[in-house]
Amino acid sequence: MSDPESVGPPEVLAALGASLRLHEHPDVAEVLDVCAALGVPLERTVKTLAFVTPEDRLVLAALPGHARLRYGALARAAGIRRTDLSPAGAGRLARAGMRPGGVCPVSADGAAVVVFDETVGGLGRVHCGGGRPDSSIEIDAAELIAAVPTAATAPIADIPTTARAT
């Protein structure tokens, strides 16, 4: 595991003994395209948004696919100022074993700050980024959270009261 770029989320999860299924699909960047490719409802996905702090620390926010991130709540849960969150670029993601379009809350970056929305644990079997834009991981949400023992859980998402039409 000396080269983080070659160790993606599926490898990290497999090393932890997680029960997962890797799904390959065409390169997609939008979660609705992933849903269409896999035949999965948006509400059964976990999207992960990646940020970086001025100190180059990776911050990963995992929330239901149909929810919107509450940036202030994420910053509070991560113990940083809102103004210190900047989108993580491709180079920073590569150092964590991921590429844009395939971000996962589980990564090769052991120092990453990971925050799960408080509702993720109750979602059952979900699909999340597989580290690349052409793959997704199917895993039980509770097992996904357990794979990041240092992760925080907080109310970081605004979840729509009605399902969004797709």
Secondary structure, 3 states (H helix, E strand, C coil): CCCHHHCCHHHHHHHCCCCEEEEECCCCCCHHHHHHHHCCCHHHEEEEEEEECCCCCEEEEEEECCCEECHHHHHHHHCCCHHHCEECCHHHHHCCCCCCCCCCCCCCCCCCEEEEECCHHHCCEEEEECCCCCEEEEEEHHHHHHCCCCCEEECCEECCCCCCCC
